[in-house]
Amino acid sequence: MTTRLVRCLLAVWLLAAPLAIVSDGAARADDDSTAFQAVISAQLDAFRHDDWPAAFDYASPGIRAQFGDPETFRNMVMGGYLPVARPRVFEYEPAIVVDGRPTQPVFVVGPDGIARRALYFMERQPDGSWLIDGCTLLPVADRTT
């Protein structure tokens, strides 16, 4: 199955199913939200400066293995994730847990002016730090720009 198809299926599933938020898991995610936001903000800053090696460093080992190098990662981000690479608006929302995965939602408005919700899936590393283990963009119906 292609990566694009997997992302599309995930987006459809997330739209069709309510977010699987577990109250104690949500509390744990909320406790780590400052760390999540620091990592995401650092990657966003790297995107703004076109520092793709630095941006790639904020991706989890699995994401780095999937894309292999910063240039391939750049092509993926600029081709499918322009709203988070070049946002007009970027606002953190409360952290949640989606299917057992710590997740940082972000309200974004991309360069096209369209509002979306970016779900950043976070992965704790053996040293206790957090890295980004994927992102999906969803349409937003409950907010306007």
N, CA and C atoms as an extended XYZ file, in Angstrom:
435
Properties=species:S:1:pos:R:3:atomname:S:1:resname:S:1:resid:I:1 pbc="F F F"
N         0.842       -1.163        0.000 N   MET     1
C         0.000        0.000        0.000 CA  MET     1
C         0.899        1.242        0.000 C   MET     1
N         0.583        2.213       -0.804 N   THR     2
C         1.421        3.406       -0.877 CA  THR     2
C         1.217        4.276        0.347 C   THR     2
N         2.222        5.102        0.638 N   THR     3
C         2.160        6.008        1.779 CA  THR     3
C         0.992        6.970        1.632 C   THR     3
N         0.776        7.476        0.443 N   ARG     4
C        -0.323        8.420        0.218 CA  ARG     4
C        -1.674        7.756        0.492 C   ARG     4
N        -1.832        6.505        0.056 N   LEU     5
C        -3.072        5.785        0.296 CA  LEU     5
C        -3.278        5.560        1.788 C   LEU     5
N        -2.214        5.191        2.487 N   VAL     6
C        -2.303        4.982        3.928 CA  VAL     6
C        -2.727        6.272        4.619 C   VAL     6
N        -2.128        7.392        4.218 N   ARG     7
C        -2.496        8.683        4.816 CA  ARG     7
C        -3.963        9.014        4.539 C   ARG     7
N        -4.407        8.767        3.310 N   CYS     8
C        -5.810        9.047        2.960 CA  CYS     8
C        -6.745        8.182        3.788 C   CYS     8
N        -6.431        6.901        3.919 N   LEU     9
C        -7.265        6.010        4.714 CA  LEU     9
C        -7.292        6.433        6.173 C   LEU     9
N        -6.148        6.860        6.707 N   LEU    10
C        -6.090        7.336        8.079 CA  LEU    10
C        -6.948        8.577        8.251 C   LEU    10
N        -6.874        9.500        7.313 N   ALA    11
C        -7.675       10.726        7.395 CA  ALA    11
C        -9.160       10.401        7.346 C   ALA    11
N        -9.567        9.505        6.459 N   VAL    12
C       -10.974        9.116        6.358 CA  VAL    12
C       -11.426        8.460        7.656 C   VAL    12
N       -10.599        7.589        8.195 N   TRP    13
C       -10.942        6.915        9.441 CA  TRP    13
C       -11.084        7.919       10.570 C   TRP    13
N       -10.152        8.870       10.664 N   LEU    14
C       -10.212        9.864       11.734 CA  LEU    14
C       -11.439       10.760       11.611 C   LEU    14
N       -11.863       11.027       10.381 N   LEU    15
C       -13.062       11.838       10.193 CA  LEU    15
C       -14.332       11.053       10.533 C   LEU    15
N       -14.331        9.763       10.238 N   ALA    16
C       -15.521        8.950       10.439 CA  ALA    16
C       -15.679        8.490       11.883 C   ALA    16
N       -14.582        8.295       12.572 N   ALA    17
C       -14.623        7.787       13.947 CA  ALA    17
C       -14.325        8.917       14.921 C   ALA    17
N       -14.965        8.918       16.065 N   PRO    18
C       -14.609        9.923       17.062 CA  PRO    18
C       -13.186        9.671       17.542 C   PRO    18
N       -12.522       10.745       17.953 N   LEU    19
C       -11.173       10.584       18.474 CA  LEU    19
C       -11.210        9.682       19.696 C   LEU    19
N       -10.341        8.695       19.703 N   ALA    20
C       -10.286        7.758       20.819 CA  ALA    20
C        -9.450        8.381       21.932 C   ALA    20
N       -10.090        9.220       22.705 N   ILE    21
C        -9.405        9.919       23.778 CA  ILE    21
C        -9.675        9.168       25.075 C   ILE    21
N        -8.617        8.814       25.763 N   VAL    22
C        -8.722        8.132       27.032 CA  VAL    22
C        -8.394        9.156       28.100 C   VAL    22
N        -9.254        9.311       29.107 N   SER    23
C        -9.096       10.411       30.048 CA  SER    23
C        -7.736       10.415       30.730 C   SER    23
N        -7.267        9.293       31.256 N   ASP    24
C        -5.963        9.315       31.908 CA  ASP    24
C        -4.848        9.458       30.872 C   ASP    24
N        -5.048        8.909       29.687 N   GLY    25
C        -4.068        9.095       28.610 CA  GLY    25
C        -4.015       10.534       28.160 C   GLY    25
N        -5.185       11.167       28.095 N   ALA    26
C        -5.224       12.583       27.715 CA  ALA    26
C        -4.507       13.417       28.751 C   ALA    26
N        -4.665       13.072       30.024 N   ALA    27
C        -3.963       13.810       31.079 CA  ALA    27
C        -2.456       13.640       30.920 C   ALA    27
N        -2.007       12.430       30.603 N   ARG    28
C        -0.564       12.209       30.392 CA  ARG    28
C        -0.076       12.995       29.186 C   ARG    28
N        -0.842       12.991       28.112 N   ALA    29
C        -0.449       13.750       26.926 CA  ALA    29
C        -0.390       15.231       27.257 C   ALA    29
N        -1.363       15.713       28.044 N   ASP    30
C        -1.378       17.114       28.421 CA  ASP    30
C        -0.141       17.462       29.245 C   ASP    30
N         0.301       16.541       30.107 N   ASP    31
C         1.506       16.762       30.900 CA  ASP    31
C         2.735       16.935       30.008 C   ASP    31
N         2.746       16.273       28.868 N   ASP    32
C         3.887       16.329       27.950 CA  ASP    32
C         3.705       17.362       26.844 C   ASP    32
N         2.605       18.085       26.853 N   SER    33
C         2.321       18.999       25.743 CA  SER    33
C         3.395       20.078       25.572 C   SER    33
N         3.992       20.534       26.654 N   THR    34
C         5.060       21.532       26.536 CA  THR    34
C         6.236       20.955       25.753 C   THR    34
N         6.572       19.704       26.035 N   ALA    35
C         7.661       19.045       25.301 CA  ALA    35
C         7.276       18.831       23.845 C   ALA    35
N         6.020       18.416       23.594 N   PHE    36
C         5.554       18.229       22.218 CA  PHE    36
C         5.697       19.540       21.445 C   PHE    36
N         5.206       20.606       22.049 N   GLN    37
C         5.202       21.904       21.379 CA  GLN    37
C         6.612       22.414       21.129 C   GLN    37
N         7.535       22.135       22.032 N   ALA    38
C         8.924       22.561       21.830 CA  ALA    38
C         9.530       21.875       20.606 C   ALA    38
N         9.272       20.572       20.464 N   VAL    39
C         9.802       19.820       19.317 CA  VAL    39
C         9.155       20.302       18.019 C   VAL    39
N         7.842       20.438       18.026 N   ILE    40
C         7.133       20.871       16.821 CA  ILE    40
C         7.554       22.287       16.437 C   ILE    40
N         7.677       23.175       17.423 N   SER    41
C         8.105       24.551       17.148 CA  SER    41
C         9.513       24.594       16.574 C   SER    41
N        10.389       23.750       17.096 N   ALA    42
C        11.762       23.707       16.575 CA  ALA    42
C        11.768       23.225       15.125 C   ALA    42
N        10.933       22.217       14.822 N   GLN    43
C        10.860       21.755       13.439 CA  GLN    43
C        10.267       22.839       12.540 C   GLN    43
N         9.234       23.522       13.020 N   LEU    44
C         8.629       24.609       12.257 CA  LEU    44
C         9.647       25.699       11.966 C   LEU    44
N        10.475       26.029       12.957 N   ASP    45
C        11.526       27.032       12.761 CA  ASP    45
C        12.520       26.559       11.701 C   ASP    45
N        12.855       25.284       11.729 N   ALA    46
C        13.753       24.731       10.707 CA  ALA    46
C        13.105       24.814        9.326 C   ALA    46
N        11.805       24.529        9.236 N   PHE    47
C        11.096       24.663        7.958 CA  PHE    47
C        11.193       26.098        7.454 C   PHE    47
N        10.942       27.060        8.341 N   ARG    48
C        10.958       28.483        7.956 CA  ARG    48
C        12.320       28.920        7.413 C   ARG    48
N        13.378       28.302        7.943 N   HIS    49
C        14.738       28.647        7.519 CA  HIS    49
C        15.278       27.712        6.441 C   HIS    49
N        14.404       26.857        5.908 N   ASP    50
C        14.818       25.865        4.908 CA  ASP    50
C        16.024       25.054        5.374 C   ASP    50
N        16.049       24.754        6.660 N   ASP    51
C        17.111       23.929        7.243 CA  ASP    51
C        16.579       22.502        7.343 C   ASP    51
N        16.602       21.812        6.220 N   TRP    52
C        15.988       20.486        6.137 CA  TRP    52
C        16.719       19.420        6.933 C   TRP    52
N        18.056       19.468        7.057 N   PRO    53
C        18.703       18.500        7.959 CA  PRO    53
C        18.217       18.654        9.407 C   PRO    53
N        18.075       19.898        9.883 N   ALA    54
C        17.571       20.111       11.246 CA  ALA    54
C        16.128       19.645       11.361 C   ALA    54
N        15.288       19.974       10.383 N   ALA    55
C        13.881       19.553       10.408 CA  ALA    55
C        13.783       18.031       10.444 C   ALA    55
N        14.621       17.372        9.672 N   PHE    56
C        14.648       15.909        9.600 CA  PHE    56
C        15.030       15.310       10.953 C   PHE    56
N        15.885       15.998       11.706 N   ASP    57
C        16.318       15.507       13.018 CA  ASP    57
C        15.186       15.440       14.033 C   ASP    57
N        14.102       16.200       13.826 N   TYR    58
C        12.969       16.172       14.750 CA  TYR    58
C        11.975       15.053       14.422 C   TYR    58
N        12.238       14.315       13.362 N   ALA    59
C        11.405       13.174       12.988 CA  ALA    59
C        11.879       11.931       13.735 C   ALA    59
N        10.944       11.054       14.044 N   SER    60
C        11.277        9.811       14.754 CA  SER    60
C        12.168        8.931       13.877 C   SER    60
N        12.843        7.968       14.494 N   PRO    61
C        13.673        7.049       13.705 CA  PRO    61
C        12.878        6.352       12.594 C   PRO    61
N        11.635        5.994       12.852 N   GLY    62
C        10.820        5.338       11.824 CA  GLY    62
C        10.551        6.241       10.635 C   GLY    62
N        10.269        7.513       10.898 N   ILE    63
C        10.041        8.468        9.809 CA  ILE    63
C        11.342        8.706        9.051 C   ILE    63
N        12.443        8.845        9.771 N   ARG    64
C        13.736        9.043        9.092 CA  ARG    64
C        14.071        7.832        8.219 C   ARG    64
N        13.785        6.641        8.711 N   ALA    65
C        14.046        5.436        7.911 CA  ALA    65
C        13.149        5.404        6.674 C   ALA    65
N        11.899        5.849        6.830 N   GLN    66
C        10.961        5.837        5.705 CA  GLN    66
C        11.417        6.772        4.592 C   GLN    66
N        11.951        7.946        4.942 N   PHE    67
C        12.311        8.925        3.916 CA  PHE    67
C        13.801        8.943        3.597 C   PHE    67
N        14.633        8.428        4.469 N   GLY    68
C        16.025        8.199        4.148 CA  GLY    68
C        16.977        9.374        4.277 C   GLY    68
N        16.571       10.540        3.810 N   ASP    69
C        17.479       11.685        3.843 CA  ASP    69
C        16.663       12.988        3.870 C   ASP    69
N        17.312       14.081        4.281 N   PRO    70
C        16.590       15.354        4.393 CA  PRO    70
C        15.973       15.848        3.088 C   PRO    70
N        16.591       15.584        1.968 N   GLU    71
C        16.056       16.055        0.690 CA  GLU    71
C        14.749       15.345        0.333 C   GLU    71
N        14.698       14.043        0.532 N   THR    72
C        13.473       13.291        0.278 CA  THR    72
C        12.378       13.729        1.248 C   THR    72
N        12.763       13.962        2.493 N   PHE    73
C        11.828       14.471        3.503 CA  PHE    73
C        11.297       15.843        3.074 C   PHE    73
N        12.164       16.721        2.605 N   ARG    74
C        11.758       18.049        2.133 CA  ARG    74
C        10.737       17.930        1.009 C   ARG    74
N        11.000       17.061        0.060 N   ASN    75
C        10.079       16.877       -1.065 CA  ASN    75
C         8.701       16.426       -0.594 C   ASN    75
N         8.664       15.531        0.389 N   MET    76
C         7.394       15.064        0.931 CA  MET    76
C         6.672       16.203        1.643 C   MET    76
N         7.377       16.935        2.491 N   VAL    77
C         6.753       18.017        3.257 CA  VAL    77
C         6.235       19.114        2.328 C   VAL    77
N         7.062       19.556        1.410 N   MET    78
C         6.667       20.650        0.518 CA  MET    78
C         5.590       20.202       -0.476 C   MET    78
N         5.550       18.914       -0.782 N   GLY    79
C         4.546       18.408       -1.709 CA  GLY    79
C         3.200       18.121       -1.083 C   GLY    79
N         3.169       17.752        0.193 N   GLY    80
C         1.907       17.359        0.796 CA  GLY    80
C         1.561       18.024        2.113 C   GLY    80
N         2.504       18.772        2.679 N   TYR    81
C         2.286       19.356        3.995 CA  TYR    81
C         2.648       20.837        4.034 C   TYR    81
N         2.403       21.531        2.944 N   LEU    82
C         2.709       22.957        2.870 CA  LEU    82
C         2.031       23.764        3.983 C   LEU    82
N         0.806       23.404        4.404 N   PRO    83
C         0.186       24.170        5.494 CA  PRO    83
C         1.008       24.190        6.786 C   PRO    83
N         1.742       23.114        7.080 N   VAL    84
C         2.574       23.128        8.289 CA  VAL    84
C         3.995       23.599        8.005 C   VAL    84
N         4.404       23.543        6.760 N   ALA    85
C         5.741       24.028        6.409 CA  ALA    85
C         5.770       25.544        6.253 C   ALA    85
N         4.671       26.113        5.791 N   ARG    86
C         4.588       27.552        5.529 CA  ARG    86
C         3.252       28.107        6.035 C   ARG    86
N         2.962       27.952        7.327 N   PRO    87
C         1.648       28.363        7.829 CA  PRO    87
C         1.494       29.877        7.935 C   PRO    87
N         0.258       30.325        7.740 N   ARG    88
C        -0.104       31.716        8.060 CA  ARG    88
C        -0.483       31.799        9.535 C   ARG    88
N        -1.179       30.753       10.004 N   VAL    89
C        -1.610       30.652       11.398 CA  VAL    89
C        -1.179       29.277       11.900 C   VAL    89
N        -0.692       29.235       13.141 N   PHE    90
C        -0.237       27.978       13.736 CA  PHE    90
C        -0.510       28.082       15.231 C   PHE    90
N        -1.597       27.437       15.706 N   GLU    91
C        -2.028       27.554       17.099 CA  GLU    91
C        -2.165       26.173       17.733 C   GLU    91
N        -1.444       25.979       18.824 N   TYR    92
C        -1.533       24.706       19.542 CA  TYR    92
C        -2.875       24.584       20.255 C   TYR    92
N        -3.401       23.366       20.242 N   GLU    93
C        -4.606       23.011       20.968 CA  GLU    93
C        -4.202       22.025       22.067 C   GLU    93
N        -5.105       21.691       22.991 N   PRO    94
C        -4.741       20.743       24.049 CA  PRO    94
C        -4.309       19.384       23.474 C   PRO    94
N        -3.251       18.834       24.059 N   ALA    95
C        -2.758       17.518       23.633 CA  ALA    95
C        -3.795       16.456       23.968 C   ALA    95
N        -3.816       15.419       23.151 N   ILE    96
C        -4.763       14.313       23.301 CA  ILE    96
C        -4.041       12.997       23.059 C   ILE    96
N        -4.765       11.918       23.232 N   VAL    97
C        -4.277       10.584       22.875 CA  VAL    97
C        -5.230       10.038       21.824 C   VAL    97
N        -4.695        9.621       20.690 N   VAL    98
C        -5.480        9.047       19.604 CA  VAL    98
C        -4.998        7.611       19.405 C   VAL    98
N        -5.902        6.668       19.633 N   ASP    99
C        -5.556        5.246       19.516 CA  ASP    99
C        -4.272        4.907       20.269 C   ASP    99
N        -4.155        5.428       21.470 N   GLY   100
C        -2.999        5.128       22.309 CA  GLY   100
C        -1.749        5.919       21.974 C   GLY   100
N        -1.829        6.791       20.983 N   ARG   101
C        -0.652        7.565       20.561 CA  ARG   101
C        -0.752        9.000       21.087 C   ARG   101
N         0.251        9.477       21.818 N   PRO   102
C         0.249       10.872       22.234 CA  PRO   102
C         0.215       11.760       20.991 C   PRO   102
N        -0.685       12.738       21.010 N   THR   103
C        -0.943       13.531       19.812 CA  THR   103
C        -1.086       15.000       20.174 C   THR   103
N        -0.433       15.847       19.395 N   GLN   104
C        -0.541       17.291       19.576 CA  GLN   104
C        -1.330       17.881       18.408 C   GLN   104
N        -2.591       18.266       18.635 N   PRO   105
C        -3.352       18.939       17.581 CA  PRO   105
C        -2.894       20.398       17.443 C   PRO   105
N        -2.909       20.865       16.214 N   VAL   106
C        -2.550       22.250       15.915 CA  VAL   106
C        -3.548       22.776       14.889 C   VAL   106
N        -4.112       23.943       15.170 N   PHE   107
C        -4.955       24.629       14.193 CA  PHE   107
C        -4.015       25.378       13.271 C   PHE   107
N        -4.113       25.117       11.967 N   VAL   108
C        -3.238       25.791       11.004 CA  VAL   108
C        -4.055       26.368        9.867 C   VAL   108
N        -3.552       27.453        9.359 N   VAL   109
C        -4.063       28.014        8.110 CA  VAL   109
C        -2.855       28.083        7.193 C   VAL   109
N        -2.948       27.379        6.079 N   GLY   110
C        -1.833       27.316        5.147 CA  GLY   110
C        -1.763       28.526        4.244 C   GLY   110
N        -0.790       28.554        3.367 N   PRO   111
C        -0.640       29.673        2.441 CA  PRO   111
C        -1.840       29.833        1.509 C   PRO   111
N        -2.640       28.779        1.369 N   ASP   112
C        -3.842       28.837        0.531 CA  ASP   112
C        -5.038       29.444        1.255 C   ASP   112
N        -4.877       29.779        2.560 N   GLY   113
C        -5.954       30.378        3.334 CA  GLY   113
C        -6.956       29.384        3.892 C   GLY   113
N        -6.734       28.104        3.693 N   ILE   114
C        -7.663       27.077        4.158 CA  ILE   114
C        -7.257       26.615        5.563 C   ILE   114
N        -8.249       26.578        6.459 N   ALA   115
C        -8.023       26.120        7.830 CA  ALA   115
C        -8.008       24.600        7.876 C   ALA   115
N        -7.089       24.074        8.671 N   ARG   116
C        -6.969       22.627        8.859 CA  ARG   116
C        -6.561       22.356       10.304 C   ARG   116
N        -6.711       21.124       10.697 N   ARG   117
C        -6.166       20.677       11.973 CA  ARG   117
C        -5.064       19.683       11.639 C   ARG   117
N        -3.874       19.987       12.130 N   ALA   118
C        -2.749       19.068       11.980 CA  ALA   118
C        -2.662       18.235       13.252 C   ALA   118
N        -2.635       16.924       13.102 N   LEU   119
C        -2.432       16.037       14.238 CA  LEU   119
C        -1.001       15.525       14.165 C   LEU   119
N        -0.199       15.951       15.110 N   TYR   120
C         1.196       15.500       15.200 CA  TYR   120
C         1.243       14.325       16.163 C   TYR   120
N         1.614       13.161       15.660 N   PHE   121
C         1.773       11.977       16.489 CA  PHE   121
C         3.191       12.003       17.043 C   PHE   121
N         3.298       11.858       18.356 N   MET   122
C         4.589       11.982       19.023 CA  MET   122
C         5.068       10.615       19.507 C   MET   122
N         6.385       10.449       19.541 N   GLU   123
C         6.967        9.181       19.983 CA  GLU   123
C         8.070        9.468       21.000 C   GLU   123
N         7.918        8.855       22.192 N   ARG   124
C         8.958        9.010       23.219 CA  ARG   124
C        10.168        8.163       22.838 C   ARG   124
N        11.342        8.755       22.985 N   GLN   125
C        12.586        8.074       22.654 CA  GLN   125
C        13.166        7.413       23.906 C   GLN   125
N        14.091        6.474       23.756 N   PRO   126
C        14.665        5.786       24.923 CA  PRO   126
C        15.262        6.745       25.962 C   PRO   126
N        15.733        7.903       25.516 N   ASP   127
C        16.315        8.860       26.470 CA  ASP   127
C        15.255        9.744       27.136 C   ASP   127
N        13.962        9.502       26.812 N   GLY   128
C        12.876       10.264       27.404 CA  GLY   128
C        12.430       11.466       26.588 C   GLY   128
N        13.176       11.813       25.553 N   SER   129
C        12.800       12.944       24.706 CA  SER   129
C        11.673       12.525       23.761 C   SER   129
N        11.086       13.505       23.080 N   TRP   130
C        10.000       13.253       22.140 CA  TRP   130
C        10.425       13.644       20.732 C   TRP   130
N         9.970       12.869       19.743 N   LEU   131
C        10.159       13.190       18.338 CA  LEU   131
C         8.818       13.031       17.620 C   LEU   131
N         8.726       13.629       16.455 N   ILE   132
C         7.499       13.599       15.663 CA  ILE   132
C         7.441       12.294       14.873 C   ILE   132
N         6.353       11.542       15.065 N   ASP   133
C         6.214       10.240       14.427 CA  ASP   133
C         5.119       10.250       13.368 C   ASP   133
N         4.887       11.396       12.781 N   GLY   134
C         3.902       11.503       11.720 CA  GLY   134
C         2.982       12.680       11.953 C   GLY   134
N         2.334       13.083       10.897 N   CYS   135
C         1.406       14.204       10.948 CA  CYS   135
C         0.328       13.940        9.907 C   CYS   135
N        -0.886       14.255       10.266 N   THR   136
C        -1.963       14.168        9.301 CA  THR   136
C        -2.740       15.480        9.335 C   THR   136
N        -3.215       15.900        8.185 N   LEU   137
C        -3.986       17.134        8.067 CA  LEU   137
C        -5.449       16.795        7.858 C   LEU   137
N        -6.303       17.440        8.642 N   LEU   138
C        -7.741       17.202        8.566 CA  LEU   138
C        -8.461       18.506        8.281 C   LEU   138
N        -9.588       18.443        7.586 N   PRO   139
C       -10.378       19.660        7.383 CA  PRO   139
C       -10.926       20.136        8.724 C   PRO   139
N       -11.162       21.423        8.824 N   VAL   140
C       -11.709       22.009       10.052 CA  VAL   140
C       -13.070       22.599        9.732 C   VAL   140
N       -14.066       22.143       10.474 N   ALA   141
C       -15.419       22.674       10.281 CA  ALA   141
C       -15.824       23.571       11.437 C   ALA   141
N       -15.109       23.461       12.591 N   ASP   142
C       -15.551       24.172       13.780 CA  ASP   142
C       -14.839       25.494       14.023 C   ASP   142
N       -13.986       25.930       13.117 N   ARG   143
C       -13.302       27.216       13.264 CA  ARG   143
C       -13.216       27.901       11.915 C   ARG   143
N       -13.169       29.198       11.950 N   THR   144
C       -13.009       29.959       10.720 CA  THR   144
C       -11.754       30.796       10.814 C   THR   144
N       -11.277       31.267        9.675 N   THR   145
C       -10.052       32.056        9.658 CA  THR   145
C       -10.360       33.533        9.688 C   THR   145
